[in-house]
C-alpha cells in the first residue's frame, strides 16, 4: 500500500511555478495533508468513497483562520476534487443525493460563516 505522504506529495517548486504557493502553503500544510488523508482512511468526507490519488483534494474547512491554525489536521477534510469544486462554487448540485447535498452545503455554510467574522 502506498503511503499517504507519497500519494499527496507535490513539490513546493511546482506549486510556486503554478502560483499556488503562499503563506498558507507552508511545511505544516504539506505534512498535515497526509495526516488528514490517513485520518479519513483515504475516503471522501462527503461521499465516503475511497479516493484515487488524482481525485484527492484537501479542503480547509475554515481557510480564514490565522496561519498557526489554518493548517491543523482538524481544519482539513479529504474530499473528491469534484465535490471540492462544488464547495467553492455556486454551481447547482441538486442532482446529487440529499445526503451529499447536505454535506456540501455544510462545508459551504462554514465558508460563508467564517468569511463574515
VENUR-V954508 format. One record per residue. PHI is phi as a letter, one per 30 degrees, with the letter a starting at -180 (none if undefined). PSI is psi in whole degrees, 0 to 359 (none if undefined). BURIAL is I if it has 16 or more other C-alpha atoms within 10 Angstrom, else O. Layout:
PHI_PSI_BURIAL ; PHI_PSI_BURIAL
//
This chain:
none_137_O ; d_138_O ; d_147_O ; d_322_I ; d_331_I ; d_321_O ; d_322_O ; c_4_I ; d_126_O ; b_127_O ; d_146_O ; e_321_O ; e_322_O ; d_318_O ; d_318_O ; d_317_O ; d_329_O ; d_5_O ; h_32_O ; c_342_O ; d_137_O ; a_190_O ; d_342_O ; d_343_I ; c_72_I ; c_185_O ; e_318_O ; d_319_I ; e_311_I ; d_323_I ; d_316_I ; d_342_I ; e_314_I ; d_322_I ; d_319_I ; d_317_I ; e_314_I ; d_318_O ; e_321_O ; d_8_I ; h_33_I ; i_16_I ; c_153_I ; d_132_I ; d_347_I ; c_310_I ; c_337_I ; i_3_O ; d_150_O ; d_140_I ; c_140_I ; d_155_O ; e_320_O ; d_352_O ; c_347_O ; d_127_I ; b_138_I ; c_114_I ; c_130_I ; d_117_I ; e_315_I ; b_95_I ; d_356_I ; c_7_O ; d_159_O ; d_159_O ; e_325_O ; d_357_O ; b_336_O ; d_330_I ; c_19_I ; d_148_I ; e_322_I ; d_343_O ; c_9_I ; c_141_I ; b_135_I ; d_121_I ; b_158_I ; d_144_I ; e_325_I ; d_321_O ; d_325_I ; d_318_I ; d_315_O ; d_326_I ; d_317_I ; c_4_O ; b_177_O ; c_21_O ; d_150_O ; d_137_O ; b_26_O ; d_342_O ; d_349_O ; d_164_O ; d_157_O ; e_318_O ; e_313_O ; d_318_I ; e_317_I ; d_321_O ; d_317_I ; d_315_I ; d_324_O ; d_316_O ; d_320_I ; d_317_I ; d_321_O ; d_324_O ; d_314_I ; d_312_O ; d_320_O ; d_336_O ; d_342_O ; d_344_O ; d_none_O
//
